[in-house]
């Protein structure tokens, strides 16, 4: 097949279908009708000799051949777009761009309010949306440009990503005001005797804290286990709760005032986790991405803990 036989617009639709997985969503995003998108998909199928996308209850699922084509096509389109817009600098004051961030629930609590305050001052027309997904799906979305940046404790991302450490996160013990342990510090014996709320986010580095405690042979009276941090403040702060939760300090700081909570240093030497900023190499030089990265670094980076850019 020769390049002269390929209409670039076909590849644009192909790339959007990989991200959106629905004809209606692609049509709305590109300003086309649904029949026009379906017609383009049929042309691609004939040109490439493959179904490319199959209709399922979850949307348009790519075939193995479509997945094989996804990375080189996304990279080629990004390169072309970047070359055509190389002279276009990001103007934060006038931009109406929507940035999408990959954040966990705890990341939304820890970062979004301060980030929006800074954007109000620097870029009043810029908006932000967030996305939570599995590590594999997030990596694909960042590669396709559907997610601009991710912040968190992600690990084992595939090749092609940059990361920068923002800070090292320590863990603390959090409970309601007036709890029997609300006395400035707690001993290891008091920690073990307490009733615990344990947070085990699937696939997150935060879950490794519980693994560490168990490997150390530390016995806890676990009364409640939840898969994310969203309900923790409400549960600890309700009624006369006797529960204690081991949580990241940045999260504890945000919960103390609204939920009437306290926190103290952890009595065991729980390893710190590294909170990093991630972006795909294809957008390393894209001006809007560079600008937002710098805003995040300025807001959240601890100079003593942060390192330079590191390729994954």
Secondary structure by P-SEA (a helix, b strand, c coil): cccccccaaaaaaaaaaaacccaaaaaaaacccaaaaaaaaaaaaaaacccccccccccccccaaaaaaaaaaaaaaaaaaaaaacccccccccccbbbbbbccaaaaacccaaaaaaaaaccccbbbbbbbbcaaaaaaaaaaccccccccccccccccbbbbbcbbbbbbbbbccccccccccccaaaaaabbbbbbbccccccaaaaaaaaaaccccccccccccccaaaaaaacccccbbbbccaaaaaaccccccccccccccccbbbbbbbbbbccccccaaaaaaaaaaaacccccccccccccc
